[in-house]
């Protein structure tokens, strides 16, 4: 017959096991909230109801995503979806366009918009989008809503937002849907590539400081990938190179200046921490197919229409885990997985992130 001590110890063990199992399944995220700013590489539905063909709320987009087509420009998860999982969030961060209740905004929002850029005019030849300035205004409104949930205690609201993680990935469209579209935009006739990069970074600096003013203290600035290696770019002609070198050279000016901006921000805003994510070094021809399995880097997986997006309901390739690109512009889920894991877990000696990885940034106590 069991003694009282035995019963007590048994109950304690059962409680402990249940507690541990629940903690493993429903563990807290490493940051209280995650706010996302970006373009089609991060868009999860904000463009769905805009007057633009730059939307992905139809099959085969989302063919490998649990909820099917949502507006994500890939077959499954985006880079930020995977980062959110690594941070410990059980569900993807919701998109701003369809989130109405302030209590649903507290864990973060995704403001990203396909075809959008740092410059207000970028991508507008395709129709409406939410450029970074508008995304920042949307975030300003969100901060007010969160304040209402916090009971309008400014100190509590600020303290909460200071702990959150912010991801900003903009600039690709300022090249693909602006600078390298001379038919619609005059920027390439006004500025050489280095001058244009300088112009973009000056504007970016002001925009990031605005985000800081709204409470951001942990910010990951995602650099530009090898846009010259996208199937669309290759289709325009490479002059014998594997990729369009002039496009890659142009975005490298931007990336170098963005990395320098991270140093400037960290020097001047000492109560915050900014990092640079080197997607250029993790994408395109830089990806190691022997370790990633991404064997096809120059051909799209889904049949595409005249603007380079998937043809509605068209059957995509079956070996999509081996493809780097889904349509003519956007990476597959597998490519996003490779990049997100490297950005989150890279070692201090790695060139993937600077001066630390996303995981370390999330853990920082500022």
C-alpha positions, 0 to 999 in steps of 0.5 A: 500500500502506497504511503502518503509520501509516495502519493505526493511524490507521484503527483509531483512527478506527474505535474512536472511531466505535464508542465514540461510537455506543455512548455515544449508544445506551447512554449513562449516565443523569444520575443513578445511580438514580431513586426514585418515590413517588406515587399512580395518576398514577405507579403502574406495577403496585403495585396489581395484586395488592391487594384494590381496584378501583383497578388498571389491569392490563387493556386498554384501559389500556396500549394504547399502551405497548410491554408492554401493560397493566402497571398504569399508569392511562393509555394509554401512559407516565406522567409519571415514565416520561417523566422517567426517559427524559429522565434517560437510563434505557433502561428504565422504573423497576421497581415495588416490588411485583414487584422482588425482587433487590437488584441490580435495586433499585440503579437505583431503584424505583417505590413509587406506589399508586393511591388512596393519599394522604399520610393513612393513611385516604385512599382506603381506602373503595375497598380496599387501597392503599400510602399514603406512610407505607407507601411510605417503609417500603418504601423503608427496606427497599430502602435496606437491600437496596442496602447489602447490594449495596454491601457494607455500607459505610455511607459508600459507600451514603450517597454513592450514594443522595445522587446519586439523584433522588427524585420525590414526587407525593402529595396528589390523593387526599387531596382526591378520595378524602378531603376531597371524599368526605364520605360516607366521611371527616369531614375536610371537616366538621372543617377548612376548605380552608386548614386542611386544606392546612395539616394536609396540609403539616405531615404532608408535611414530616415525611414528606419529612424521613424520606425525607431521613433515608434518604439523599434529597438531590435531591427533586422535589415534584410539586404538584397539578393542576387536579382540579376540571377532571377529567371526573369533577369536571365531571360533578358540576356546575360551577355555570356555571364551566368547572371545579369552582372549589371543588376547584381553590381547595382544591388551590391552598392546598395548592400554595402551602404546598408551594412554601413548604415547598420554601423551608423545606427548602432553608433548613434542609437545606443539603446537599440540594436540593428543587424544586416542580413546578407541574403546576397551571399546566401542566394542565387549562385552563392547557394551550395547545392550539395548542402541545400539540395537546390539543384535548379537555380535558373529556371522557374518551377511554375508556368508563368504569365506575361508578368512573370507570375504563376499561371492560375491553376497551372501545375507546377514542377514536382521537384520543387524542393530542388528549385530555387525559384518558384516563378520568375522572381520569387524563391521557393519555400525550400530556398526560404528555409535555407536562407531563414535558418542561416540568418537565424543561426549563423555563427559570429564568424559567418558573413551571413549576418552582421554583427550578429544573427537574428537569434542573438538579436531576439535574445538581447536585453537592451 
